[in-house]
Every structure is written in C-alpha cells, then in structure tokens.
Amino acid sequence: MYRMKRYILFFICSCFALLASAQKEERDFLRKGNRQYKDSLFVDAEVSYRKALEANPMSTDALYNIGNTLTQQEKYEEAIKEYVNATKIEESRKLEKDKMKLAHIYHNMGVIYQAGQDYAKAIEAYKMSLRNNPKDDETRYNLALAQKQLQDQQNENQDQDQDQNQDQNEDQQQQDQQNQDNQDQNQDQKDQQQQDQQQNQQDQQENKENEMSRENAEQLLNSVMQDEKETQEKLQKQQVLQGVRLEKDW
C-alpha cells in the first residue's frame, strides 16, 4: 500500500512537472512570437506561435496570434480558420472563457470579412464581439459602418438587377421587332410570289385567248377566201356560158 501511494504521488508530480514544462514552453514561444510580430517578422512570428500551439493545443492565445500573423500576410481565409478554432475552444470553456479575448477574436474576424466586402458576416462577427464586450466603441463604429455598407451593396445590386432586366427587356423587344420584320418580309415575299403566280396565270390566259382569236380570225379569213373563190368560179362559169352560142332548141 505504501509503495502504491508513492507511485501515485510520483505520477502526479510527474504530470505537474510535464504540465509546468509545457506551460513554460508555451509562454516562451508566445513571448518570442510577440517580439517577432512587433518587429514585423510575421512569418517568423507564425512559426513561434505554432510551436506554442504544439506545446499546448488548447492555447487560444497561440491560435489568436497565428490568426493575426496570417492577416498581416494577407492570408485571410487561413486567418479566419484560426480565429474560428480559437472561438470554439474559448466558448467550450463556459465559465472559464475569457470574454475579452473572445471580443478581440470576433472583432478581428469582422475586420477581415468587412475588408472582403462580406458585410453580412462582418455584422454578425461585430455583434458577437459586442456581446462579449459591450463597451467597445471601435467595434460599435465598425458595426454601424458595415450595416451601412451592406445597405449600399444591396441597393447597388438592386439597381444592377433593374438595369439588367431593362437591358433584357430591350433585347427582347429588339428580337421581337426583328422577328416581326422577318415575318413581314416573308409575308411580302409570299404576297409577291402570289402576285407573280396570278400574273403568270393571267398572262397565260391572255396568250391562250389571243391564240384562240388568231385561230378564229384565220378560220374566218379562210372562210371568206373560200367564199370569194367560189363566187369567182361562179362568175367565170357564167361568163363562159354567155360567150358560147347555144344551139336552137329542138
């Protein structure tokens, strides 16, 4: 039993020693990263903060500072991920959570969203920041500005939609007019074809009638000539008869 107690005590002391060593390592890397961040050595600072996170994976300070270095490097999407991880850990602590730290994290998230013109997300982040620190006037100002920018953006989008709809309507009207013009042109061509066909039929009819008239005239002429011929023959016979002396009758 005594040996068991000594073993348990040794184990507990070892855990505390390891924990104290990890905490010291975390603090050392955080301090080093802070100095590098102050000197604008953001890449080096990120490396130091990540080593602090390795020493303590639950370190929201390390996550928050990593997010800041990524923001300075304009790696905004990666920075947001680190901020979100920090808020999840801090929110999970419930009674132990640091509201001021959460306020700073949400504020920085709002700044990134606002810079990227994602005003809806920026507004939500600023509201979360103010829930944790209602006295932050800078966050309150940013919130009001983001709300105005969101309204302006919505108005602009609405105007663009109206302009687009108007352009579409004008294009449709032009298309309809073009279709109508094509229909009119097709109808004109059709009417012209019908007129040409009717004219051809009329010309054919007139030609046919003219041919019949010529045939009738020729027939009439031939008949007159035949009659004239017969008349001439009769006259000639009469003349012959008159020139011949007839014998006396018996």
RAPE-V389444 format. One record per backbone hydrogen bond with DSSP energy under -0.5 kcal/mol. NH is the residue of the N-H (numbers start at 1). CO is the residue of the C=O. If there is no record, write none. Layout:
NH/CO
NH/CO
//
This chain:
5/1
6/2
7/3
8/4
9/5
10/6
11/7
12/8
13/9
14/10
15/11
16/12
17/13
18/14
19/15
20/16
21/17
22/18
23/19
24/20
25/21
26/22
27/23
28/24
29/25
30/26
31/27
32/28
33/29
34/30
35/31
36/32
37/33
38/34
39/35
40/37
41/36
42/40
45/41
46/42
47/43
48/44
49/45
50/46
51/47
52/48
53/49
54/50
55/51
56/52
59/56
60/58
63/59
64/60
65/61
66/62
67/63
68/64
69/65
70/66
71/67
72/68
73/69
74/71
75/70
76/74
79/75
80/76
81/77
82/78
83/79
84/80
85/81
86/82
87/83
88/84
89/85
90/86
91/87
92/88
93/89
93/90
94/91
96/93
97/94
99/97
102/98
103/99
104/100
105/101
106/102
107/103
108/104
109/105
110/106
111/107
112/108
113/109
114/110
115/111
116/112
117/114
118/113
119/117
122/118
123/119
124/120
125/121
126/122
127/123
128/124
129/125
130/126
131/127
132/128
133/129
136/133
137/135
140/136
141/137
142/138
143/139
144/140
145/141
146/142
147/143
148/144
149/145
150/146
151/147
152/148
153/149
154/150
155/151
156/152
157/153
158/154
159/155
160/156
161/157
162/158
163/159
164/160
165/161
166/162
167/163
168/164
169/165
170/166
171/167
172/168
173/169
174/170
175/171
176/172
177/173
178/174
179/175
180/176
181/177
182/178
183/179
184/180
185/181
186/182
187/183
188/184
189/185
190/186
191/187
192/188
193/189
194/190
195/191
196/192
197/193
198/194
199/195
200/196
201/197
202/198
203/199
204/200
205/201
206/202
207/203
208/204
209/205
210/206
211/207
212/208
213/209
214/210
215/211
216/212
217/213
218/214
219/215
220/216
221/217
222/218
223/219
224/220
225/221
226/222
227/223
228/224
229/225
230/226
231/227
232/228
233/229
234/230
235/231
236/232
237/233
238/234
239/235
240/236
241/237
242/238
243/239
244/240
244/241
//
